[in-house]
């Protein structure tokens, strides 16, 4: 049975093939509306393979910026775009760009390209992670398990308790991640303790945790 995501993608592909996008972008309706494009991350390594819904390739991002330029989109800072939307003074084909969550990939990948294309963007930052420069525990655990996919192994949660982790399938990796996150929640681990647990997991499966933190 097709999923909602697959149905949406099919509809988008049909719309693109039949020229619906081209017709819409050249209408008065489009000129009176603001398109806000929301990005999460641009891959430094293989993040787009791990979570394509969150990360895109550098080449893909460049393609998006080229498309904005070719279509003569008016890329505005978000605050200006919203103000002009309510004032009724939006220029034709108005666009605002936003990024979550201000990670290193934005600084090293997206920001140099935005400067080169002379495009403004809004970056959302959480105050917690501004002061606590650590990977987000559930995400980094998921990434580590994906990096070492295809194995089944026993991981020592504590000096007295091991847990069986199976990374041979997406469902197995999801269950393993959920088990580790539940453990951290039950034990009320601090951010530093969660980070230490993630580092132990990475060491146990042969993943370079220091490299992950450098790119976070």
Helices and strands as residue ranges (DSSP letters): H 4-17, H 20-25, H 28-31, E 35-39, E 41-42, H 47-50, E 55-56, H 58-70, E 74-75, H 78-87, E 94-100, H 104-105, I 106-110, H 111-117, E 122-124, H 127-131, H 137-147, E 152-156, E 162-166, H 170-186, H 191-205, H 209-215
